[in-house]
Amino acid sequence: MTSHVTETPAAAPDAALRHFEARLAFETDCWDVYDSMKSGRQDFVLLDVRSREAFDKAHVPGAINVPRRAMTKERMAQFAENPLFVVYCAGPHCNGAHKAAIRLAKLGCRVKEMIGGVTGWQDEGFAFETALETAAA
């Protein structure tokens, strides 16, 4: 008797390796972003792609708010040459980060998604910043 898990056979180890290695080329997680920023090894630009209102209420410290519709070739050219953009939105229930990643890729930008978004950041217990705190910094 097979379970729902095994009724579809698992991939061969070499196929699983290719799949999971490829995923890491497209994704990072909240802990890796947090630790990179905290240790001073931030070699990426963190973009909050939610609305300005949502960003102002609470966002990941150090993030820059660039909603997807504001991502133009001219706007993104304001950043250093060929940066890696890491995008996030509200969380797993939101596809805003996917849409932003598509937009950035079409503009020729390198991009990864911070999986979990705001929900993942909160689940990790990391602090948020508000617009008032950002303005004071």
Secondary structure, 3 states (H helix, E strand, C coil): CCCCCCCCCCCCHHHHHHHHHHHHHHEEEHHHHHHHHHCCCCCCEEEECCCHHHHHHCECCCCEECCHHHCCHHHHCCCCCCCEEEEECCCCCCCHHHHHHHHHHHCCCEEEEEECHHHHHHHCCCCCECHHHHHHC
